[in-house]
């Protein structure tokens, strides 16, 4: 096997792991290198050991699959990467194996690792990798056939053939069982997705979701661009969380290039991330209230949300915060008068959210609809490796801000709310608590000099060797992962983005089981998954 992790980017570059980051058990019989650019142990293994090593990651070390993706080296070799992250504070692993481009074949991780299903389906259609014995080889994102796997490298780009790919839904069987197809075109302003329900009476027996209608080929668009010019692409992966997307991407590039970010800029990033979280989650609360038919509660939540977006616009000049973050710093400084503006507004939002939550939970027509509805049990959340508020509402206490602190959260205490009932009510409680915690953190970042950050010129030093880096950010939906590979010319060779919805979308198929069809919109809104972030 060729050298997978070049000397410029692994432990031989320097940067020993912290004492707490001891080698996981799975590394005992293989060479493991600590990579400071990813803050993970790196292990290169033969394809024959792929499944066994992955099983050991899950069983011996209690790690969880964070992402899995392919990479075309352009040298007749495909790489398959898998990042295994800690389920709590600790260190993780980055496994990589190499396959010949002529016959890329690898053992499937299913059924031992249920969370691998979507990753393998995507790697199969984007790189032409065959996962032997996979129980579900269907396409995931591409609705139209291509003449060549789209993320493989060759002189001529992959072109759509125009032939629509066959997609088989599971057959409906049993007396009185029927199907209800919904979408991909929906009422109102909503992105496209197809939902195929199997129903008896009004009770939902099963649901299968098909997405890919908004697939933009974003990962391909990154290739060959300079790191700085690609920040807008990172912001566009899921348009409702552009700050998280830009921050995860920036951290990945900065880690790859060894760039240091000053404390004031880190505080500014933290402030923007938390305002984005507050505004986003208030929208979720409004949506839940609206989907149970309680317009008054939705109006109160939206009024608080408007305050948050006004604050974000005051801080950045853009309602959603686009166009401010860049590699190494900020494109423009924050207004130094933000402190007197944000402090009372965050107080208003925090108190208003506390009052609104109490009001919603004591309103009989609201409580009756959300209590016990849309349950995603803990065992399901564990199997699917769910992240963010959805996972925390099911009892999984995981948050990158505290488990693997980065940038503005290093050395900072973050209170991670969680519930155990795993229903819509639990998700409402968690999201309200996160709004309140977000308001507290905004004030902390203000006190730490967020408004003192100056605009940083995007000047990057280009090295003669290949480099890579990993960015992990806790977005409003959960853990947002971006991995970048930079070629010797200083341009992006490969960018992999795993928005949290890629892990969380399967949760809706479990949340609706046993519920009635009219409760589907409520279950869906309480999860608030991104179509665009999944499709990217």
C-alpha positions as CSV (number, residue, x, y, z in Angstrom):
1,X,0.0,0.0,0.0
2,X,1.3,3.5,-0.9
3,X,1.9,6.1,1.8
4,X,-1.6,7.3,2.7
5,X,-0.8,10.0,5.2
6,X,2.2,12.0,3.9
7,X,4.8,13.0,6.5
8,X,3.8,16.7,6.3
9,X,0.4,15.9,7.8
10,X,0.8,13.1,10.3
11,X,2.4,12.7,13.7
12,X,5.9,12.9,12.2
13,X,5.2,16.6,11.6
14,X,5.2,17.1,15.3
15,X,2.4,17.7,17.8
16,X,2.1,14.8,20.2
17,X,-1.4,13.9,21.3
18,X,-2.6,15.2,24.7
19,X,-2.2,12.7,27.5
20,X,-6.0,12.1,27.5
21,X,-5.9,11.0,23.8
22,X,-4.5,7.5,24.5
23,X,-4.5,5.0,21.7
24,X,-7.7,3.1,21.3
25,X,-7.6,-0.7,21.8
26,X,-8.0,-1.3,18.1
27,X,-4.6,0.2,17.4
28,X,-2.6,-2.3,19.4
29,X,-1.7,-4.6,16.5
30,X,-1.4,-1.9,13.8
31,X,0.6,1.3,13.3
32,X,-1.3,4.3,14.5
33,X,-0.1,7.9,14.1
34,X,-1.5,10.9,15.8
35,X,-2.5,13.6,13.3
36,X,-2.8,17.1,14.9
37,X,-4.5,18.4,11.7
38,X,-7.5,16.1,12.5
39,X,-7.0,15.5,16.2
40,X,-7.5,11.8,15.4
41,X,-5.4,8.6,15.3
42,X,-4.6,7.6,11.7
43,X,-4.5,4.0,10.7
44,X,-3.9,2.6,7.2
45,X,-5.2,-0.9,6.7
46,X,-5.5,-3.5,4.0
47,X,-9.0,-3.9,2.4
48,X,-9.2,-7.4,3.8
49,X,-9.2,-5.9,7.3
50,X,-11.7,-3.2,6.7
51,X,-14.7,-4.8,8.2
52,X,-13.0,-6.4,11.1
53,X,-11.2,-3.2,12.1
54,X,-14.4,-1.2,11.8
55,X,-16.2,-3.7,14.0
56,X,-13.5,-3.4,16.6
57,X,-13.8,0.4,16.6
58,X,-17.5,0.0,17.5
59,X,-17.3,-2.9,20.0
60,X,-13.9,-2.6,21.6
61,X,-13.6,1.2,21.8
62,X,-17.2,2.3,21.8
63,X,-16.6,4.6,18.9
64,X,-19.3,5.8,16.5
65,X,-19.2,6.2,12.7
66,X,-18.9,9.9,12.0
67,X,-18.5,9.6,8.3
68,X,-17.4,7.4,5.4
69,X,-16.3,8.7,2.0
70,X,-14.2,7.9,-1.1
71,X,-11.3,9.7,-2.7
72,X,-9.8,9.4,-6.1
73,X,-6.0,9.9,-5.9
74,X,-5.6,10.2,-9.7
75,X,-2.9,7.5,-9.5
76,X,-5.0,4.4,-10.3
77,X,-5.9,4.1,-6.6
78,X,-9.2,4.9,-4.8
79,X,-9.1,5.5,-1.1
80,X,-12.0,4.8,1.3
81,X,-12.0,6.8,4.5
82,X,-13.9,6.2,7.7
83,X,-13.9,8.6,10.7
84,X,-14.8,7.0,14.0
85,X,-15.6,9.6,16.7
86,X,-15.8,9.2,20.5
87,X,-19.3,8.9,22.0
88,X,-18.1,11.3,24.7
89,X,-15.0,13.2,25.6
90,X,-12.0,11.4,24.1
91,X,-10.1,10.7,20.9
92,X,-11.2,9.0,17.7
93,X,-9.8,7.2,14.7
94,X,-9.4,7.8,11.0
95,X,-9.3,4.5,9.0
96,X,-8.2,4.5,5.4
97,X,-7.7,1.7,2.8
98,X,-6.8,1.7,-0.8
99,X,-8.4,0.0,-3.7
100,X,-7.4,-0.4,-7.4
101,X,-9.6,1.8,-9.6
102,X,-10.1,-1.1,-12.0
103,X,-11.8,-3.3,-9.4
104,X,-12.8,-1.3,-6.4
105,X,-14.4,-3.8,-4.1
106,X,-14.8,-3.7,-0.3
107,X,-16.7,-5.6,2.3
108,X,-19.9,-3.9,3.5
109,X,-20.1,-2.8,7.2
110,X,-23.7,-3.8,7.3
111,X,-25.5,-5.1,9.3
112,X,-23.0,-4.5,12.1
113,X,-22.9,-0.8,11.5
114,X,-26.4,0.4,10.4
115,X,-25.3,4.0,10.2
116,X,-23.0,3.0,7.2
117,X,-25.9,2.3,4.8
118,X,-26.2,5.8,3.3
119,X,-22.5,6.3,3.2
120,X,-21.9,3.1,1.3
121,X,-24.7,3.8,-1.1
122,X,-23.2,7.2,-1.9
123,X,-19.7,6.0,-2.2
124,X,-20.9,3.3,-4.6
125,X,-22.7,5.6,-7.0
126,X,-20.1,8.5,-6.8
127,X,-16.9,6.3,-7.1
128,X,-18.1,3.0,-8.5
129,X,-17.0,1.1,-5.3
130,X,-18.8,-2.3,-4.9
131,X,-19.6,-3.1,-1.3
132,X,-19.8,-6.9,-1.3
133,X,-22.9,-8.4,0.2
134,X,-24.6,-5.0,0.8
135,X,-28.3,-5.6,1.5
136,X,-29.2,-2.3,-0.2
137,X,-27.2,-1.4,-3.4
138,X,-29.8,1.1,-4.7
139,X,-28.7,4.6,-5.8
140,X,-29.0,7.3,-3.2
141,X,-28.6,10.8,-4.7
142,X,-28.4,10.4,-8.5
143,X,-31.8,10.0,-10.2
144,X,-30.3,10.0,-13.6
145,X,-27.5,7.6,-14.8
146,X,-24.0,9.0,-15.5
147,X,-21.5,7.7,-18.0
148,X,-18.9,7.6,-15.3
149,X,-18.9,7.8,-11.5
150,X,-19.1,11.6,-10.9
151,X,-16.4,12.0,-8.2
152,X,-13.8,9.9,-10.1
153,X,-11.1,11.9,-11.8
154,X,-10.6,11.8,-15.6
155,X,-9.9,14.2,-18.4
156,X,-13.6,14.4,-19.5
157,X,-16.1,15.1,-16.7
158,X,-18.9,12.7,-16.0
159,X,-22.0,13.5,-17.9
160,X,-25.7,12.6,-17.2
161,X,-27.0,10.1,-19.7
162,X,-30.6,11.3,-19.5
163,X,-31.7,7.8,-18.5
164,X,-33.7,7.7,-15.3
165,X,-32.4,5.2,-12.8
166,X,-34.8,2.5,-11.6
167,X,-35.6,2.7,-7.9
168,X,-37.5,-0.1,-6.2
169,X,-39.5,0.6,-3.1
170,X,-40.3,-2.4,-0.8
171,X,-43.5,-4.0,-1.9
172,X,-46.7,-3.6,0.1
173,X,-48.2,-6.8,1.5
174,X,-51.0,-7.7,3.8
175,X,-54.8,-7.3,4.0
176,X,-55.8,-3.7,4.3
177,X,-52.3,-2.3,3.8
178,X,-52.0,0.5,1.2
179,X,-49.4,3.1,0.2
180,X,-49.6,6.8,0.5
181,X,-47.0,8.6,-1.7
182,X,-46.1,12.2,-0.7
183,X,-43.9,14.5,-2.7
184,X,-41.4,15.2,-4.1
185,X,-43.3,18.4,-4.8
186,X,-44.9,19.8,-1.6
187,X,-47.2,22.7,-0.7
188,X,-45.6,25.9,0.3
189,X,-41.9,26.8,0.3
190,X,-40.1,23.5,1.0
191,X,-37.4,21.6,-0.8
192,X,-38.3,18.3,-2.6
193,X,-38.3,14.9,-1.1
194,X,-40.4,11.8,-1.6
195,X,-42.1,10.0,1.3
196,X,-43.6,6.5,0.6
197,X,-45.9,5.4,3.5
198,X,-47.2,1.9,4.1
199,X,-50.4,2.4,6.1
200,X,-53.3,0.4,7.5
201,X,-56.2,2.6,8.4
202,X,-54.5,5.8,9.5
203,X,-51.6,4.0,11.3
204,X,-48.2,4.2,9.7
205,X,-46.6,0.8,9.4
206,X,-43.4,2.0,7.7
207,X,-42.0,4.8,5.7
208,X,-39.2,5.1,3.2
209,X,-37.7,8.5,2.3
210,X,-36.1,9.2,-1.1
211,X,-34.0,12.3,-1.5
212,X,-31.5,13.6,-4.0
213,X,-33.8,16.0,-5.9
214,X,-31.6,18.9,-4.8
215,X,-28.3,17.3,-5.5
216,X,-25.9,20.1,-6.6
217,X,-22.6,18.3,-6.9
218,X,-21.1,20.6,-4.4
219,X,-18.2,18.3,-3.5
220,X,-17.2,18.2,-7.2
221,X,-17.4,22.0,-7.4
222,X,-14.8,22.3,-4.7
223,X,-12.2,20.5,-6.8
224,X,-9.5,22.6,-8.3
225,X,-10.5,25.8,-6.5
226,X,-8.4,27.8,-4.0
227,X,-9.4,27.3,-0.4
228,X,-10.4,31.0,0.1
229,X,-12.6,31.2,-3.0
230,X,-14.5,28.2,-1.8
231,X,-15.9,29.6,1.4
232,X,-19.2,30.6,-0.3
233,X,-19.6,27.0,-1.5
234,X,-19.2,25.8,2.1
235,X,-21.8,28.3,3.2
236,X,-24.3,27.1,0.6
237,X,-24.3,23.4,1.6
238,X,-27.4,24.0,3.8
239,X,-28.5,27.6,3.4
240,X,-30.1,27.8,6.8
241,X,-26.8,27.1,8.6
242,X,-24.2,29.0,6.6
243,X,-22.1,30.0,9.6
244,X,-21.7,26.4,10.8
245,X,-20.8,25.3,7.2
246,X,-18.2,28.1,6.7
247,X,-16.7,27.5,10.2
248,X,-16.3,23.7,9.7
249,X,-14.7,24.3,6.3
250,X,-12.4,27.0,7.6
251,X,-11.3,24.9,10.6
252,X,-10.5,22.0,8.2
253,X,-8.4,24.3,5.9
254,X,-6.7,26.0,8.8
255,X,-5.8,22.7,10.4
256,X,-4.4,21.4,7.1
257,X,-2.2,24.5,6.6
258,X,-1.2,24.9,10.2
259,X,-2.8,28.4,10.5
260,X,-3.4,29.9,13.9
261,X,-6.5,31.9,14.7
262,X,-6.3,34.6,17.3
263,X,-8.5,34.6,20.4
264,X,-10.6,37.5,19.4
265,X,-11.5,35.9,16.1
266,X,-12.3,32.6,17.8
267,X,-14.6,34.5,20.2
268,X,-16.3,36.2,17.2
269,X,-16.8,32.9,15.5
270,X,-18.3,31.5,18.7
271,X,-20.7,34.4,19.0
272,X,-21.9,34.0,15.4
273,X,-22.3,30.3,15.8
274,X,-24.4,30.7,18.9
275,X,-26.7,33.5,17.4
276,X,-27.2,31.2,14.4
277,X,-28.2,28.4,16.8
278,X,-30.6,30.5,18.7
279,X,-32.3,31.8,15.6
280,X,-32.5,28.4,14.0
281,X,-33.9,26.6,17.0
282,X,-36.5,29.3,17.7
283,X,-37.7,28.6,14.1
284,X,-38.0,24.9,15.1
285,X,-40.1,25.8,18.1
286,X,-42.4,28.0,16.0
287,X,-42.7,25.1,13.5
288,X,-43.8,22.6,16.1
289,X,-46.4,25.0,17.5
290,X,-47.7,25.7,14.0
291,X,-47.9,22.0,13.1
292,X,-50.2,21.3,16.1
293,X,-52.4,24.2,15.0
294,X,-51.4,26.6,17.7
295,X,-50.7,29.8,15.8
296,X,-50.4,32.0,18.9
297,X,-47.4,30.0,20.2
298,X,-45.8,30.0,16.8
299,X,-46.2,33.8,16.6
300,X,-44.4,34.2,20.0
301,X,-41.6,32.0,18.9
302,X,-41.2,33.8,15.6
303,X,-41.1,37.1,17.3
304,X,-38.2,35.9,19.4
305,X,-36.6,34.5,16.3
306,X,-36.8,37.8,14.6
307,X,-34.9,39.4,17.4
308,X,-32.1,36.8,16.9
309,X,-31.9,37.4,13.2
310,X,-31.9,41.2,13.7
311,X,-28.9,40.6,16.0
312,X,-27.2,38.5,13.4
313,X,-27.8,41.1,10.8
314,X,-26.5,43.8,13.1
315,X,-23.3,41.8,13.7
316,X,-22.6,40.8,10.1
317,X,-24.6,42.9,7.8
318,X,-26.4,39.8,6.5
319,X,-29.6,38.3,7.9
320,X,-28.2,34.8,7.8
321,X,-24.6,35.7,8.5
322,X,-23.1,34.9,5.1
323,X,-19.9,36.6,3.8
324,X,-18.2,37.2,7.1
325,X,-16.1,34.1,8.0
326,X,-13.1,33.2,5.9
327,X,-9.9,31.1,6.2
328,X,-7.8,32.4,9.1
329,X,-10.2,35.1,10.3
330,X,-13.0,37.4,9.2
331,X,-13.7,39.2,6.0
332,X,-14.9,42.2,7.9
333,X,-14.8,43.1,11.6
334,X,-17.9,43.0,13.8
335,X,-19.4,46.2,15.0
336,X,-17.8,47.3,18.3
337,X,-21.1,48.6,19.5
338,X,-22.6,45.1,19.5
339,X,-22.3,44.6,23.2
340,X,-24.9,47.2,24.3
341,X,-27.1,45.9,21.5
342,X,-26.9,42.2,22.0
343,X,-26.9,42.0,25.8
344,X,-30.6,43.1,26.3
345,X,-31.7,41.2,23.2
346,X,-30.2,37.9,24.4
347,X,-31.8,38.5,27.8
348,X,-35.2,39.0,26.1
349,X,-34.8,35.9,24.1
350,X,-33.8,33.8,27.1
351,X,-36.6,34.9,29.3
352,X,-39.1,34.7,26.4
353,X,-38.1,31.2,25.6
354,X,-38.5,30.0,29.2
355,X,-41.9,31.5,29.4
356,X,-43.0,30.2,26.0
357,X,-41.9,26.6,26.8
358,X,-43.9,26.6,30.0
359,X,-46.9,28.0,28.1
360,X,-46.7,25.4,25.4
361,X,-46.3,22.5,27.8
362,X,-49.3,23.5,29.9
363,X,-51.6,24.2,27.0
364,X,-53.7,21.0,26.7
365,X,-54.2,21.0,23.0
366,X,-50.4,21.4,22.4
367,X,-49.3,18.9,25.1
368,X,-51.7,16.2,23.9
369,X,-50.2,16.4,20.4
370,X,-46.5,16.3,21.3
371,X,-46.4,14.0,24.3
372,X,-45.6,10.4,23.2
373,X,-45.7,11.4,19.5
374,X,-42.8,10.7,17.1
375,X,-40.6,8.6,19.4
376,X,-37.1,7.7,18.4
377,X,-36.0,5.2,21.0
378,X,-32.5,5.2,22.5
379,X,-31.5,1.9,20.8
380,X,-32.5,3.4,17.4
381,X,-30.6,6.6,18.1
382,X,-27.5,4.5,19.0
383,X,-27.8,2.3,15.9
384,X,-28.2,5.2,13.5
385,X,-25.5,7.3,15.3
386,X,-27.8,10.3,15.5
387,X,-26.4,13.7,16.4
388,X,-27.5,17.0,17.7
389,X,-30.8,17.9,19.5
390,X,-32.4,14.8,17.9
391,X,-29.9,12.5,19.6
392,X,-29.9,14.4,22.9
393,X,-33.7,14.1,23.1
394,X,-33.3,10.4,22.9
395,X,-30.8,10.2,25.7
396,X,-27.5,10.5,23.9
397,X,-25.5,13.2,25.5
398,X,-23.1,14.1,22.7
399,X,-22.0,17.5,21.6
400,X,-18.7,18.3,19.8
401,X,-18.4,21.5,21.8
402,X,-17.7,19.5,24.9
403,X,-16.6,16.1,23.6
404,X,-13.9,17.4,21.2
405,X,-13.7,21.2,21.9
406,X,-12.6,23.3,19.0
407,X,-11.7,27.0,18.4
408,X,-14.0,29.2,20.6
409,X,-15.0,26.3,22.8
410,X,-11.6,25.2,24.0
411,X,-11.6,25.5,27.8
412,X,-15.2,26.6,27.9
413,X,-18.0,25.0,29.8
414,X,-21.0,24.1,27.6
415,X,-24.2,22.8,29.3
416,X,-25.6,20.1,27.1
417,X,-29.3,19.6,27.7
418,X,-30.8,16.1,27.1
419,X,-34.0,14.2,27.7
420,X,-35.0,10.5,27.7
421,X,-38.6,10.3,26.4
422,X,-37.4,10.7,22.8
423,X,-40.7,12.1,21.5
424,X,-41.6,15.5,20.0
425,X,-42.0,16.9,23.6
426,X,-38.4,15.9,24.4
427,X,-37.1,17.5,21.2
428,X,-39.1,20.7,22.1
429,X,-37.6,20.8,25.6
430,X,-34.0,20.2,24.4
431,X,-34.3,22.9,21.7
432,X,-35.7,25.4,24.1
433,X,-32.9,24.7,26.6
434,X,-30.3,25.1,23.8
435,X,-31.7,28.5,22.9
436,X,-31.3,29.6,26.5
437,X,-27.8,28.2,26.7
438,X,-26.9,29.8,23.4
439,X,-28.0,33.2,24.8
440,X,-25.7,32.7,27.8
441,X,-22.7,31.7,25.5
442,X,-23.3,34.8,23.3
443,X,-22.8,37.0,26.4
444,X,-19.6,35.0,27.3
445,X,-18.1,35.6,23.8
446,X,-18.9,39.3,24.0
447,X,-17.1,39.4,27.3
448,X,-14.1,37.5,25.7
449,X,-13.6,40.2,23.1
450,X,-15.6,39.0,20.1
451,X,-16.0,42.6,18.9
452,X,-12.3,43.2,19.1
453,X,-11.6,40.8,16.1
454,X,-10.2,42.6,13.1
455,X,-10.6,41.6,9.5
456,X,-7.9,39.1,8.4
457,X,-6.5,39.2,4.9
458,X,-6.9,35.7,3.4
459,X,-3.2,35.1,2.8
460,X,-2.3,31.4,2.8
461,X,1.2,29.9,2.7
462,X,1.4,27.2,0.1
463,X,3.5,24.1,0.9
464,X,5.1,21.8,-1.6
465,X,3.4,18.7,-0.1
466,X,-0.1,17.4,0.0
467,X,-2.0,18.3,3.2
468,X,-5.3,17.5,4.7
469,X,-7.4,18.6,7.7
470,X,-10.7,18.0,9.5
471,X,-13.2,20.4,10.8
472,X,-15.9,19.5,13.3
473,X,-18.5,22.0,14.4
474,X,-21.7,21.7,16.5
475,X,-24.3,23.2,14.2
476,X,-27.9,23.8,15.2
477,X,-28.8,20.4,13.8
478,X,-25.7,18.7,15.3
479,X,-22.2,17.7,14.4
480,X,-21.1,19.2,11.1
481,X,-18.0,17.5,9.6
482,X,-15.8,18.7,6.7
483,X,-12.6,17.1,5.5
484,X,-10.3,18.8,3.0
485,X,-7.4,17.5,1.0
486,X,-5.1,20.2,-0.5
487,X,-2.8,19.3,-3.4
488,X,0.8,20.5,-3.9
489,X,-0.4,23.3,-6.1
490,X,-2.3,24.8,-3.1
491,X,-5.7,24.0,-4.6
492,X,-8.4,21.7,-3.2
493,X,-8.1,18.1,-4.4
494,X,-11.0,16.7,-2.4
495,X,-13.6,18.1,0.0
496,X,-16.0,15.9,1.8
497,X,-18.9,17.4,3.7
498,X,-21.2,15.5,6.1
499,X,-24.0,17.8,7.2
500,X,-25.7,16.4,10.3
501,X,-28.9,15.6,8.4
502,X,-27.0,12.9,6.5
503,X,-27.0,10.9,9.7
504,X,-30.3,12.1,11.0
505,X,-32.6,11.6,8.0
506,X,-33.2,7.8,8.8
507,X,-34.7,8.9,12.2
508,X,-37.9,10.1,10.5
509,X,-38.6,6.5,9.3
510,X,-38.6,5.3,12.9
511,X,-40.3,8.4,14.4
512,X,-43.5,7.9,12.4
513,X,-44.0,4.2,13.1
514,X,-47.3,3.6,14.9
515,X,-48.3,7.2,14.5
516,X,-51.2,8.4,12.3
517,X,-50.6,10.0,8.9
518,X,-51.7,13.5,10.1
519,X,-48.9,13.5,12.7
520,X,-46.2,13.1,10.0
521,X,-45.7,16.8,9.5
522,X,-45.3,17.3,13.3
523,X,-42.7,14.5,13.5
524,X,-40.9,15.9,10.5
525,X,-40.8,19.4,11.8
526,X,-39.6,18.4,15.3
527,X,-36.6,16.7,13.5
528,X,-36.2,19.6,11.0
529,X,-33.8,17.8,8.6
530,X,-32.1,19.5,5.7
531,X,-32.9,18.3,2.2
532,X,-30.1,20.4,0.7
533,X,-27.6,19.4,3.4
534,X,-28.2,15.7,2.7
535,X,-28.2,16.1,-1.1
536,X,-25.4,18.7,-1.3
